Amino acid sequence: EIRGADAAEFLERVYTGRYANLKVGMTRYALMLDESGVIIDDGVIARLAPDHFYFTTTTSGAASVYRELSRLNTLWRSQCGLVNLTGARSAVNLAGPAAPAVLSHLTDLDLSSEAFPYLGVRQANVAGIPAILMRVGFVGEWGYEIHVAADRAVTLWDAVMSAGAAYGICPFGVEAQRRLRLEKGHLIVAQDTDGLTTPLQAGLPWAVKMDKPFFIGQRSLQIVAPRPLKQTLVGFTLDAQFQPTPPQECHLVIDQGEIAGRITSIAFSPTLQQHIGLAYVTPALAVVGTRLTIRLSDRSLVTATITPTPFYDPQNHRQKVNVISSNQTLIDIPQETRSHTLLDIDVNSSLSLINLSHLTRFGVKGAGASAWLTSQTIPIPTCPNSWLPLPNGGLVARLGLTEFLVEDNGCDPVAPLLAAACQPPPEAVYPVLRQDLAIALSGTAVPDLLLQTCSVNVRALDLRDRPVILTSMAGVAVTVLPGERQGIPFYRIWCDGTFGAYLWQTLEAIAAELDGSVTGFEQIPD
């Protein structure tokens, strides 16, 4: 961190962007050059107060950047102090559509996009721990970087994992992060840059404010800017049906028998279902739609296509807008299965298993959620972790004091969804995107199936209370709503769609052993 009267001016001179006009409570991308105009580091700068900034560097560059900043601070005799917090702080990246819902269980901070916008920074307690939260999106989803004292990191981690259990939270590592950032076209310093790469070559002129009085590397960029670029960083894709061994990083781009560039990053994108990558190529090849020839290690050649970046969500909607969707699930439900309703359950079968993910689900939370749902003629369960049936055959579940989930019956729309389509809900009500796999289980064999997959003793439950149970099934966090239809056990189960195929296949195998009927998931790909 850096504090002092000259803090903003110091950052203006070190980094290529503008920070004197950065508003308190906001962050900005930071790009650092050497005297020759070559990229040496990047990060995010957050303004916590007029004279107080908190900023990050690349992991490998933290020590060297701190040494250089300390040298410059002494050389320029700036009225500010620098503190290296790398060893004293830990950070957790909470990302995904359910990130606001999970975080809401741990903090009183207003997480609405109006109060905490994209690229904002806030200080608040998370799980009772003082934290700095930054709404940045390196992985391309709504997310928060939560920075806390290093000795509280394990406590924070456990609290986040516990709060996210009902949403199917799971850890993700560096390789997953690198693949997600590639979908967004975000470069990594020292992987997508080298000792000669300038911001002009890396496609980062937007991060360089050449009209500033001074920043390190500015004079060199002014000299090279008028010169034609020898290479520039572009995105490329392989054909979706690509079969041979894909190219690897550092494989060469060939044009008319000559080396015309090299690959810096490449990976298969499960979201886009094709290989995507970044490469340096000559300006003549850098036109969108141009076909590239890439030489593999065995000297065979493959073809790729120049593609604009970001490859995924180019308008950043998933990072800036709380999207309310009636049919967005992480599993693509085939059209022929979308007509199933609760009426398709065979109550005479010993076990019926049906996929109901196509049903409209609408989640809301906040201090005004109960009153708003009441205004939409939705009955409210009197206590948390309980549910009520709706007159149209749907249901409303109370997942917490101020969090609700409403689901229709496959025929009649959910009232709050219609209201939200006409006008936004009140400020004290926040929509929650649901991407669940929704399953209905019915039949006398349901208790036996549950005993094989989870630890809930359903025979000991008092179904008159209509409980909502947060547990795990086959190792997957699930929400279970037990009940009866015509005296036969009838259970609803929701889980994060990421684990949908796995959970469905597990239940399907058990249902087959119990001679049960299965509907609505046969053609879902793994």
Buried (B, 14 or more C-beta within 10 A) or exposed (E): BBBBEBBBBBBBBBBBBBBEEBEEBBBBBBBBBBEBBBBBBBBBBBBBEEBBBBBBBBEEBBEEBBEBBEEBBEEBEBBBEBEBBBEEBBBBBBBBBBBBBBBBBBBEBBBBBEEBEBBBBBBBEBBEBEBBBBBBBBBBBBBBBBBBBEEBBEBBBEBBBBBBBBBBBBEBEEEEBBBBBBBBBBBBBBEBBBEEBBBBBBBBBEBBBEEBEEBBBBEBBEEEBEEEBEBBBBBBBBEEEBEEEBBEBEBBBBBEEEEBBBBBBBBBBEBBEBBBBBBBBBEEBBEEEBEBBBBBEEEEEBEBBBBEBBBBBEEEEBBBEBEBBBEEBBBEBBEEBBEBBBEBBBBEBBBBBBBBBBBBBBBBBBEBBBEBBEBBEBEEBEEBBBBBEBEBBBBBBBBBEBBBBBBBBBEEBBBBBEBBEEEEBBEBBBBBBBBBBBBBBBBEBBBBBBEBBBEBEBEEBEEEEBBBBEBBBBEBBBBBBBBEEEEBBBBBBBBBBBBBBBBBBBBBEBBEEBEBBBBBBEEBEE
